[in-house]
Amino acid sequence: MTHAAEGDALGAHCLTGPGGVPGTRFALWAGGAEAVELCLFEADGSERRLPLAGPVHGVWHGFVPGVGPGQRYGYRVHGRWDPWTGARFNPAKLLLDPYARAVDGEFTLPPEVYGHVRDWPQQHVADTVRDERDSAPYVPKGVVVRDEPPADVRRPGTPWAETVLYELHVKGFTRLHPGVPEPLRGTYAGLAHPAAVAHLLRLGVTAVELLPVQQFAHEDHLLRRGLRNHWGYNPIGWFAPHAGYSSSGTAGQQVGEFKAMVRALHEAGIEVVLDVVYNHTAEAGEFGPTLSLKGIDNRGYYRLGADARRYTDHTGCGNTPHLVRPQALRLVADSLRYWVTEMGVDGFRFDLASALARTEHGVDMDAPFLAVLAQDPVLRRVKLIAEPWDLGPDGHRTGAFPPPWAEWNDRYRDAVRDFWRGALPDVRELGYRLSGSSDLYAPGGRRPYASVNFVTAHDGFTLRDLVTYERKRNEANGEGNRDGTHDNRSWNCGTEGETDDPGINALRLRQQRNLLATLLLSTGVPMLLAGDETGRTQGGNNNAYCQDNETGWLDWTLPDDPGRAGLLALVRRLLALRRRHPVLRRSVFFSGRPLEPDGVRDLTWFTAGGTEMTEADWYAPAATLGLHLSGRGLPEPDERGRPVTDDGFLAVLHAGPRPLDFRLPGPPWAAAYELLVDTAREDQTRAPGTRHRGGGGLLVGARSVALLRVVAPRDPA
């Protein structure tokens, strides 16, 4: 090995060394280390150790001639063992390169992979006793991957206002898909298969939001119960695509397969957004395993408490990276740039994003992490979505993130669920949520598309379970049904669990249609949970994070049930309407001011009696709400600077248990309407298409949504 001059790039990079000899340069930041050994592994498991030069500004480095793509490697880092001050160096533990582009092997977590003696008699101080056993036979290795230019694929570049997100799990979405060849099911190649892409195109979504695909590990408590981490919120390699989703191999092939998946989705006009977890790692707390950062430089990467032996934990997962420290911040920023520039992704959803914005003073919207992304020429141009909370003090920050961030809007979720289950104390909250949540996002200078609206997500009940269960059924997770939220805001329509009662099943299907219609007609960016459009169930499990089985996989067998098929038809029709009509996907908040001398405003609210809402009406409970959207003179011109005019629409949301004779607003709002959507109808394959006179009555079914298009804005006279 030669000690080439230090370069800027960390990780393993193939290049030509002195004298034109090809090889690989390795570089690792370990600021507090006393020595670092590069460990190269052959196919038979034999290990060759090479000392790295350094440190230069904390970086240890070296060039190894003859080493190329496919080489498996790791590091052993020497230094002080003093957990009381946060130092946990242990060269007996093979460590994964945090910049590894690919990972080969699985973490099984035997006692040897822990830096401390796990079975020490005094358990309360076991983490302070160093374990000298070699962990190399039991841990995955990094893989050298050839640096290649990113694929020259034209990104869809879908504007935020036109975006429709579809949250899916790479394995769960394709594992049972009958149109995907068996060897490709559950893999990146399976998601790229034309049969999988065809469903996304028929549905009409514009972006997939993938549950974590960065290399993750399974928690020890799951492995002991014979379970696995299915969702992937337990990362250990922020550069590496998870090897378990590769159909082509794990010696670097997973990188090419992931890129091919992104290319196939882009060619179909679908963006790729990654759900990323930078708020904790799989190394957990002081009693967790030593796999990577903990052994490389524990104090440099993790936020430690006043007692440096302990970790600050704002996530409930044992640790929180210290994103005020330059090297920890660089690691995350380098990772994000890599996924954009090399892997081709279009954006990120940040799990527990408040944890990333924490400084010594708490959650800070001027935190270094947010500042880095705001000024970065690559990252500031992609879609950034915050899950705007964590488990720490003052961690719930919906509406607080700065531009250009969008946010998962949990207040939208709660208000819509409460309305349709009859538990909303007043309709003011619902009005704000349906119209883009201007109360949350306008004061910070953001647009309606800052609100990612959702009713269901991976975390919680599926849509079908939301109308089937009021109590979670998580016994299969092995935690005594204690895991998962208790605050489901669900309604079982009169019977707990599945039933053969045709009346209850019909009501449940109608409630699913109501929730979907509400979501897709609201201002903001809608996010659908994969499978909700076909009535997917998890059997009442609202925390299926460890269910890598039929519970966590999509069932693609639609029974001969027009109601379930109707869910899919309804979603497709509503998304087609959103595409055609800019008034249904506004990029500017409603002003509430008249657009023309006749007094019609861009948004007008109506009571069940067809009269305009008064101030008092907003502060009272109500089962019915009407909203008229005017398409006259939309506030933003088209791409050529021309004014945009659209049809007007009237939506009626009726959560009452009995039919309602709703008085349709007449002139100046409309002389006539066409009924486009009626969720009370079981057959959703065709629009009703009936005409109704403005000022006349419309019989709205019990617990239903009606959408009407203005076909005659004024009286014919």
Helices and strands as residue ranges (DSSP letters): E 11-16, G 18-20, E 22-29, E 35-41, E 47-51, E 53-56, E 59-65, E 72-78, E 81-82, G 83-85, E 87-88, E 102-104, G 111-113, G 123-128, G 136-138, E 141-143, G 160-162, E 165-168, H 170-174, G 182-184, H 188-192, H 194-203, E 207-210, E 214-216, H 220-224, E 235-241, G 243-245, H 253-267, E 271-276, H 293-301, H 326-341, E 347-350, G 353-357, E 358-359, E 362-363, H 368-375, G 379-381, E 383-386, E 406-408, H 410-420, H 428-434, H 438-441, G 448-450, E 451-453, H 463-466, G 475-477, H 502-521, E 525-529, G 532-534, H 562-580, G 582-585, E 603-606, H 615-618, E 624-629, E 649-654, E 660-663, E 672-678, E 691-693, E 697-700, E 704-712
